[in-house]
Amino acid sequence: MVRQLGELENDIMTRVWQWNRPVTVREVLQDLQSERDIAYTTVMTVLDKLYRKGWLRRDQVGRAYRYEPVSSREAYTAALMNDAWATSDNPAAALVHFFGLMSPEQREALRDALRVAAVFPDPEPDPERLPDPHPDTGETPGPSAR
């Protein structure tokens, strides 16, 4: 089960995901300080916790660490959605309610995603509805043969 990130964890991970490159504590600190008063040690502690939880990997460069995400924000979001859905006693009803909360743009994005993922490929032909093969050649007769 994926644990939802706390507020500061999310703020830090958002930056790391957006920047999409290895980052230092100082870089994250400077960006966060434009929004709030925060200490270097606080940012360092949270980055270390995110590393220990498996959200970040790190490499030591000199005396500092450079952190980068292990997976994408989209993968994190999908894991949260899957966990929430898995807790339902009635997954189909939960999906119906979820779809009802979606904006038209979100529903269109869902349709696009289902097409890309080929979650609903064309159904297999129903063998009961196919004509029988011709007994001598094994070929299927055309429409006029029936």
Z-matrix of the N, CA and C atoms (Angstrom, degrees):
N
C 1 1.449
C 2 1.537 1 108.57
N 3 1.303 2 115.61 1 135.17
C 4 1.456 3 122.24 2 -179.30
C 5 1.523 4 108.51 3 -88.49
N 6 1.328 5 116.01 4 128.45
C 7 1.458 6 119.84 5 177.39
C 8 1.519 7 108.42 6 -87.96
N 9 1.324 8 115.59 7 134.15
C 10 1.457 9 120.27 8 178.33
C 11 1.526 10 109.34 9 -64.60
N 12 1.325 11 116.09 10 139.58
C 13 1.457 12 121.16 11 178.89
C 14 1.525 13 110.41 12 -68.30
N 15 1.336 14 116.21 13 145.18
C 16 1.455 15 120.78 14 173.08
C 17 1.524 16 110.13 15 -71.73
N 18 1.326 17 116.77 16 173.28
C 19 1.468 18 120.91 17 -175.27
C 20 1.531 19 112.14 18 -58.89
N 21 1.330 20 117.95 19 -50.27
C 22 1.461 21 120.34 20 -178.71
C 23 1.527 22 110.89 21 -70.05
N 24 1.326 23 116.75 22 -38.86
C 25 1.467 24 119.66 23 175.79
C 26 1.528 25 110.06 24 -58.04
N 27 1.319 26 116.30 25 -44.70
C 28 1.462 27 120.76 26 -179.76
C 29 1.534 28 111.44 27 -64.50
N 30 1.334 29 116.75 28 -42.51
C 31 1.464 30 119.92 29 178.13
C 32 1.533 31 111.16 30 -59.90
N 33 1.313 32 115.81 31 -41.16
C 34 1.470 33 120.02 32 -179.90
C 35 1.522 34 110.54 33 -70.95
N 36 1.334 35 117.12 34 -46.26
C 37 1.471 36 119.63 35 -179.36
C 38 1.526 37 110.83 36 -63.67
N 39 1.324 38 117.50 37 -35.56
C 40 1.470 39 120.32 38 177.99
C 41 1.521 40 110.15 39 -57.71
N 42 1.316 41 116.66 40 -44.56
C 43 1.468 42 120.56 41 178.49
C 44 1.527 43 111.38 42 -64.40
N 45 1.321 44 115.47 43 -45.74
C 46 1.471 45 119.16 44 -178.05
C 47 1.531 46 110.04 45 -63.07
N 48 1.322 47 117.40 46 -41.53
C 49 1.470 48 120.64 47 177.79
C 50 1.528 49 110.68 48 -65.67
N 51 1.317 50 117.50 49 -44.31
C 52 1.471 51 120.28 50 -178.67
C 53 1.519 52 111.90 51 -65.16
N 54 1.305 53 117.03 52 -42.55
C 55 1.466 54 119.95 53 -177.20
C 56 1.521 55 111.54 54 -71.06
N 57 1.322 56 116.71 55 -30.64
C 58 1.470 57 122.20 56 174.67
C 59 1.536 58 112.78 57 52.80
N 60 1.313 59 115.50 58 44.25
C 61 1.465 60 122.64 59 177.36
C 62 1.525 61 107.21 60 -158.85
N 63 1.322 62 118.25 61 162.10
C 64 1.468 63 119.39 62 176.10
C 65 1.536 64 110.59 63 -61.62
N 66 1.342 65 116.24 64 138.20
C 67 1.460 66 121.66 65 -177.77
C 68 1.524 67 110.40 66 -128.67
N 69 1.325 68 115.46 67 155.14
C 70 1.456 69 121.20 68 176.50
C 71 1.518 70 110.17 69 -101.88
N 72 1.322 71 115.20 70 164.76
C 73 1.461 72 120.82 71 176.11
C 74 1.531 73 109.27 72 -57.36
N 75 1.326 74 116.96 73 -44.03
C 76 1.465 75 121.24 74 -176.99
C 77 1.536 76 111.29 75 -60.66
N 78 1.338 77 117.64 76 -41.76
C 79 1.472 78 119.96 77 179.11
C 80 1.525 79 111.50 78 -62.46
N 81 1.326 80 116.10 79 -45.46
C 82 1.464 81 120.12 80 179.64
C 83 1.529 82 109.56 81 -64.74
N 84 1.329 83 116.44 82 -43.29
C 85 1.463 84 121.12 83 179.05
C 86 1.529 85 110.97 84 -57.22
N 87 1.326 86 116.99 85 -50.20
C 88 1.464 87 120.17 86 -177.61
C 89 1.526 88 111.65 87 -60.18
N 90 1.315 89 117.15 88 -39.05
C 91 1.454 90 119.90 89 179.37
C 92 1.533 91 111.34 90 -69.96
N 93 1.326 92 116.99 91 -42.20
C 94 1.466 93 120.47 92 178.95
C 95 1.526 94 111.67 93 -65.39
N 96 1.328 95 117.19 94 -33.09
C 97 1.469 96 120.14 95 -177.68
C 98 1.529 97 112.24 96 -66.61
N 99 1.329 98 117.62 97 -15.65
C 100 1.460 99 119.00 98 175.35
C 101 1.533 100 111.06 99 -72.46
N 102 1.334 101 116.99 100 -15.42
C 103 1.463 102 121.85 101 -178.81
C 104 1.519 103 114.02 102 -112.83
N 105 1.324 104 117.21 103 -25.82
C 106 1.466 105 120.32 104 -173.10
C 107 1.518 106 110.64 105 -156.03
N 108 1.313 107 115.07 106 162.93
C 109 1.454 108 121.57 107 174.50
C 110 1.529 109 106.80 108 -87.02
N 111 1.322 110 116.78 109 116.51
C 112 1.452 111 120.46 110 -175.63
C 113 1.521 112 109.69 111 -146.39
N 114 1.319 113 116.41 112 145.78
C 115 1.462 114 121.93 113 -176.43
C 116 1.533 115 111.32 114 -91.74
N 117 1.315 116 114.82 115 151.20
C 118 1.468 117 122.38 116 176.50
C 119 1.529 118 110.32 117 -54.27
N 120 1.351 119 116.08 118 -45.46
C 121 1.467 120 119.66 119 -176.75
C 122 1.529 121 111.79 120 -64.66
N 123 1.321 122 117.83 121 -31.01
C 124 1.467 123 121.02 122 178.09
C 125 1.526 124 109.80 123 -66.26
N 126 1.325 125 116.81 124 -47.07
C 127 1.469 126 120.86 125 179.34
C 128 1.525 127 109.80 126 -63.79
N 129 1.333 128 116.63 127 -42.76
C 130 1.462 129 120.92 128 179.23
C 131 1.536 130 110.29 129 -60.27
N 132 1.317 131 117.18 130 -43.36
C 133 1.469 132 121.67 131 -179.59
C 134 1.528 133 111.10 132 -63.81
N 135 1.320 134 116.84 133 -44.34
C 136 1.472 135 120.19 134 -178.47
C 137 1.529 136 110.01 135 -67.30
N 138 1.313 137 118.73 136 -42.48
C 139 1.471 138 120.74 137 176.95
C 140 1.527 139 110.42 138 -60.98
N 141 1.329 140 117.15 139 -40.42
C 142 1.462 141 120.54 140 177.53
C 143 1.525 142 110.95 141 -64.06
N 144 1.327 143 117.21 142 -41.41
C 145 1.473 144 120.67 143 178.32
C 146 1.535 145 110.59 144 -64.16
N 147 1.325 146 116.46 145 -42.39
C 148 1.467 147 119.88 146 178.19
C 149 1.527 148 110.82 147 -63.57
N 150 1.310 149 116.76 148 -35.36
C 151 1.475 150 121.41 149 175.31
C 152 1.532 151 109.57 150 -64.71
N 153 1.319 152 117.13 151 -48.28
C 154 1.477 153 121.37 152 -177.81
C 155 1.536 154 111.96 153 -66.21
N 156 1.338 155 116.86 154 -28.85
C 157 1.471 156 121.07 155 177.61
C 158 1.529 157 112.01 156 -80.57
N 159 1.326 158 117.64 157 -8.55
C 160 1.455 159 120.78 158 177.68
C 161 1.518 160 115.45 159 93.44
N 162 1.324 161 117.81 160 8.11
C 163 1.463 162 120.77 161 179.45
C 164 1.517 163 112.24 162 -81.92
N 165 1.338 164 115.74 163 -28.38
C 166 1.466 165 120.85 164 -177.87
C 167 1.523 166 110.14 165 -126.02
N 168 1.314 167 115.73 166 154.19
C 169 1.461 168 121.26 167 167.16
C 170 1.525 169 105.04 168 -114.03
N 171 1.314 170 116.27 169 158.73
C 172 1.459 171 118.31 170 -178.83
C 173 1.520 172 110.73 171 -143.09
N 174 1.324 173 113.53 172 149.94
C 175 1.457 174 122.08 173 175.63
C 176 1.514 175 107.39 174 -128.44
N 177 1.324 176 115.56 175 137.96
C 178 1.458 177 119.12 176 178.52
C 179 1.528 178 109.13 177 -84.27
N 180 1.332 179 115.02 178 129.66
C 181 1.454 180 122.69 179 176.97
C 182 1.523 181 105.69 180 -125.86
N 183 1.325 182 116.68 181 104.87
C 184 1.457 183 119.78 182 -173.52
C 185 1.514 184 109.20 183 67.24
N 186 1.319 185 116.92 184 -126.52
C 187 1.471 186 120.89 185 179.22
C 188 1.518 187 112.33 186 -95.05
N 189 1.328 188 117.57 187 -5.75
C 190 1.470 189 121.16 188 -175.91
C 191 1.525 190 111.07 189 -108.42
N 192 1.315 191 115.21 190 159.73
C 193 1.463 192 121.54 191 173.16
C 194 1.522 193 108.59 192 -101.31
N 195 1.319 194 114.68 193 148.42
C 196 1.468 195 121.83 194 169.44
C 197 1.520 196 105.87 195 -114.11
N 198 1.330 197 114.61 196 128.57
C 199 1.468 198 121.72 197 -176.64
C 200 1.519 199 110.14 198 -108.36
N 201 1.337 200 115.35 199 144.64
C 202 1.466 201 120.42 200 173.26
C 203 1.521 202 108.84 201 -145.58
N 204 1.329 203 116.83 202 153.68
C 205 1.470 204 120.00 203 -175.62
C 206 1.523 205 112.23 204 -69.94
N 207 1.317 206 114.78 205 147.52
C 208 1.461 207 121.48 206 175.63
C 209 1.521 208 110.01 207 -81.89
N 210 1.335 209 116.17 208 -35.64
C 211 1.466 210 120.33 209 178.30
C 212 1.532 211 109.08 210 -140.33
N 213 1.299 212 115.80 211 176.45
C 214 1.462 213 121.44 212 -175.11
C 215 1.529 214 111.88 213 -86.93
N 216 1.320 215 115.30 214 164.05
C 217 1.457 216 120.77 215 174.23
C 218 1.527 217 109.90 216 -61.08
N 219 1.328 218 116.45 217 -36.39
C 220 1.468 219 120.24 218 179.72
C 221 1.529 220 111.14 219 -63.48
N 222 1.334 221 117.05 220 -39.25
C 223 1.464 222 120.47 221 178.12
C 224 1.531 223 110.43 222 -66.53
N 225 1.329 224 116.58 223 -39.79
C 226 1.470 225 121.24 224 177.14
C 227 1.526 226 110.19 225 -62.63
N 228 1.328 227 116.82 226 -47.15
C 229 1.459 228 121.42 227 -179.58
C 230 1.529 229 110.60 228 -61.20
N 231 1.325 230 116.30 229 -43.75
C 232 1.467 231 120.29 230 179.41
C 233 1.528 232 110.97 231 -62.06
N 234 1.320 233 117.20 232 -40.46
C 235 1.470 234 120.56 233 179.08
C 236 1.525 235 111.07 234 -64.53
N 237 1.335 236 117.10 235 -40.67
C 238 1.465 237 120.29 236 176.79
C 239 1.526 238 111.17 237 -62.85
N 240 1.333 239 116.17 238 -44.27
C 241 1.461 240 120.45 239 179.70
C 242 1.527 241 110.54 240 -62.94
N 243 1.315 242 116.59 241 -42.09
C 244 1.463 243 120.64 242 179.94
C 245 1.528 244 110.61 243 -64.03
N 246 1.323 245 117.03 244 -43.45
C 247 1.463 246 120.05 245 178.87
C 248 1.527 247 111.43 246 -63.12
N 249 1.335 248 116.36 247 -42.82
C 250 1.468 249 119.68 248 179.30
C 251 1.524 250 110.10 249 -62.89
N 252 1.314 251 116.61 250 -43.30
C 253 1.458 252 120.66 251 -179.06
C 254 1.523 253 111.33 252 -65.67
N 255 1.333 254 116.44 253 -37.38
C 256 1.465 255 121.25 254 -178.00
C 257 1.527 256 112.40 255 -67.08
N 258 1.329 257 117.99 256 -21.20
C 259 1.465 258 119.97 257 -179.15
C 260 1.523 259 112.75 258 -82.04
N 261 1.326 260 117.65 259 -9.02
C 262 1.459 261 121.30 260 -177.08
C 263 1.524 262 111.11 261 -76.87
N 264 1.328 263 115.36 262 141.66
C 265 1.467 264 120.51 263 173.67
C 266 1.523 265 110.44 264 -75.76
N 267 1.341 266 116.81 265 -21.32
C 268 1.455 267 121.93 266 -178.42
C 269 1.540 268 107.60 267 -135.30
N 270 1.347 269 116.84 268 82.81
C 271 1.464 270 120.00 269 -176.11
C 272 1.525 271 113.98 270 -56.38
N 273 1.323 272 117.87 271 -37.25
C 274 1.462 273 120.20 272 -179.42
C 275 1.532 274 110.47 273 -63.73
N 276 1.322 275 116.93 274 -43.41
C 277 1.467 276 120.50 275 178.83
C 278 1.528 277 110.50 276 -66.11
N 279 1.323 278 116.61 277 -38.15
C 280 1.469 279 119.94 278 177.83
C 281 1.528 280 110.27 279 -61.71
N 282 1.331 281 117.01 280 -40.69
C 283 1.464 282 120.07 281 178.22
C 284 1.531 283 111.17 282 -65.47
N 285 1.312 284 117.25 283 -41.01
C 286 1.461 285 120.37 284 178.75
C 287 1.530 286 109.81 285 -59.90
N 288 1.332 287 117.05 286 -44.86
C 289 1.466 288 120.23 287 178.07
C 290 1.529 289 111.00 288 -64.73
N 291 1.322 290 116.75 289 -40.85
C 292 1.463 291 121.15 290 179.12
C 293 1.523 292 110.46 291 -61.60
N 294 1.328 293 116.56 292 -46.25
C 295 1.472 294 120.04 293 178.94
C 296 1.526 295 110.76 294 -60.78
N 297 1.342 296 116.79 295 -35.63
C 298 1.457 297 120.77 296 178.57
C 299 1.525 298 112.96 297 -65.93
N 300 1.325 299 116.90 298 -24.25
C 301 1.467 300 121.57 299 178.80
C 302 1.524 301 112.74 300 -84.60
N 303 1.333 302 116.56 301 -13.11
C 304 1.464 303 120.99 302 -174.54
C 305 1.525 304 111.73 303 -77.65
N 306 1.320 305 114.93 304 145.19
C 307 1.462 306 120.97 305 173.83
C 308 1.527 307 108.52 306 -76.19
N 309 1.332 308 117.93 307 164.46
C 310 1.474 309 119.47 308 176.02
C 311 1.538 310 111.61 309 -57.08
N 312 1.320 311 117.22 310 -37.05
C 313 1.469 312 120.34 311 179.15
C 314 1.528 313 111.00 312 -65.76
N 315 1.326 314 116.70 313 -39.17
C 316 1.463 315 120.44 314 178.61
C 317 1.528 316 111.04 315 -67.57
N 318 1.339 317 116.78 316 -39.33
C 319 1.469 318 119.91 317 177.79
C 320 1.533 319 110.05 318 -64.53
N 321 1.318 320 117.50 319 -39.07
C 322 1.468 321 120.65 320 177.51
C 323 1.531 322 110.05 321 -65.11
N 324 1.330 323 116.82 322 -40.63
C 325 1.465 324 120.43 323 177.28
C 326 1.533 325 110.25 324 -63.07
N 327 1.332 326 116.80 325 -37.82
C 328 1.464 327 120.87 326 177.30
C 329 1.523 328 110.41 327 -63.83
N 330 1.326 329 117.29 328 -45.20
C 331 1.476 330 120.65 329 177.87
C 332 1.532 331 110.32 330 -58.89
N 333 1.331 332 116.59 331 -44.52
C 334 1.464 333 120.77 332 178.96
C 335 1.527 334 110.66 333 -61.91
N 336 1.334 335 116.16 334 -43.99
C 337 1.463 336 120.42 335 -178.56
C 338 1.530 337 111.05 336 -63.80
N 339 1.329 338 117.11 337 -40.15
C 340 1.466 339 119.78 338 179.02
C 341 1.529 340 111.25 339 -65.69
N 342 1.326 341 116.61 340 -36.48
C 343 1.471 342 119.50 341 176.44
C 344 1.523 343 110.66 342 -66.12
N 345 1.322 344 117.02 343 -45.51
C 346 1.464 345 121.30 344 -178.62
C 347 1.525 346 110.85 345 -63.76
N 348 1.324 347 115.78 346 -43.93
C 349 1.464 348 120.11 347 -178.10
C 350 1.528 349 111.88 348 -76.85
N 351 1.319 350 117.41 349 -10.17
C 352 1.466 351 122.78 350 -177.61
C 353 1.524 352 110.62 351 51.47
N 354 1.331 353 115.08 352 41.79
C 355 1.460 354 120.58 353 178.46
C 356 1.516 355 110.38 354 -66.40
N 357 1.319 356 116.16 355 -33.55
C 358 1.451 357 120.73 356 -179.93
C 359 1.526 358 109.39 357 -118.39
N 360 1.345 359 117.47 358 70.70
C 361 1.460 360 118.62 359 178.54
C 362 1.525 361 109.77 360 -67.56
N 363 1.326 362 115.44 361 168.33
C 364 1.462 363 119.07 362 177.20
C 365 1.522 364 108.37 363 -55.77
N 366 1.339 365 117.04 364 134.99
C 367 1.460 366 119.47 365 -177.90
C 368 1.530 367 111.37 366 -64.33
N 369 1.311 368 114.03 367 152.94
C 370 1.465 369 120.29 368 176.02
C 371 1.526 370 108.26 369 -64.58
N 372 1.330 371 117.23 370 144.25
C 373 1.465 372 118.44 371 176.65
C 374 1.530 373 110.17 372 -61.37
N 375 1.314 374 115.32 373 142.33
C 376 1.456 375 120.90 374 178.79
C 377 1.521 376 108.34 375 -80.29
N 378 1.353 377 117.81 376 116.47
C 379 1.478 378 120.05 377 -177.94
C 380 1.520 379 112.73 378 -58.93
N 381 1.335 380 118.35 379 -27.57
C 382 1.462 381 121.87 380 179.43
C 383 1.525 382 111.48 381 -66.76
N 384 1.333 383 116.65 382 -25.15
C 385 1.460 384 120.47 383 -175.11
C 386 1.521 385 112.33 384 -98.57
N 387 1.335 386 117.91 385 -3.56
C 388 1.462 387 120.70 386 179.28
C 389 1.520 388 109.87 387 -87.29
N 390 1.333 389 117.32 388 145.91
C 391 1.470 390 118.52 389 176.01
C 392 1.521 391 110.50 390 -67.27
N 393 1.330 392 115.26 391 151.42
C 394 1.463 393 120.05 392 177.68
C 395 1.516 394 110.08 393 -70.53
N 396 1.348 395 117.15 394 143.78
C 397 1.468 396 118.58 395 176.15
C 398 1.529 397 110.11 396 -65.11
N 399 1.315 398 115.61 397 149.92
C 400 1.463 399 121.05 398 176.74
C 401 1.524 400 107.68 399 -62.63
N 402 1.343 401 117.71 400 131.39
C 403 1.467 402 120.23 401 -173.88
C 404 1.534 403 113.76 402 -62.51
N 405 1.320 404 119.06 403 -31.79
C 406 1.461 405 120.16 404 -176.17
C 407 1.519 406 112.69 405 -82.90
N 408 1.345 407 117.75 406 -40.65
C 409 1.461 408 120.49 407 -172.36
C 410 1.517 409 113.16 408 -106.88
N 411 1.335 410 118.37 409 -17.10
C 412 1.455 411 121.40 410 -175.88
C 413 1.518 412 112.43 411 80.66
N 414 1.359 413 116.67 412 -1.47
C 415 1.457 414 119.76 413 179.95
C 416 1.532 415 109.35 414 -82.47
N 417 1.296 416 114.72 415 150.18
C 418 1.464 417 120.72 416 177.63
C 419 1.507 418 108.69 417 -82.54
N 420 1.366 419 117.84 418 127.65
C 421 1.446 420 119.52 419 179.11
C 422 1.522 421 111.56 420 -67.51
N 423 1.309 422 115.83 421 152.58
C 424 1.465 423 121.58 422 177.78
C 425 1.514 424 110.71 423 -73.98
N 426 1.323 425 118.22 424 178.84
C 427 1.460 426 122.23 425 -176.48
C 428 1.522 427 113.15 426 -61.31
N 429 1.327 428 118.73 427 -30.32
C 430 1.461 429 119.67 428 -177.05
C 431 1.516 430 112.03 429 -78.31
N 432 1.326 431 119.28 430 -13.42
C 433 1.452 432 122.10 431 -177.48
C 434 1.511 433 112.35 432 -77.55
N 435 1.294 434 119.83 433 -13.53
C 436 1.472 435 121.26 434 -177.98
C 437 1.468 436 112.02 435 -97.11
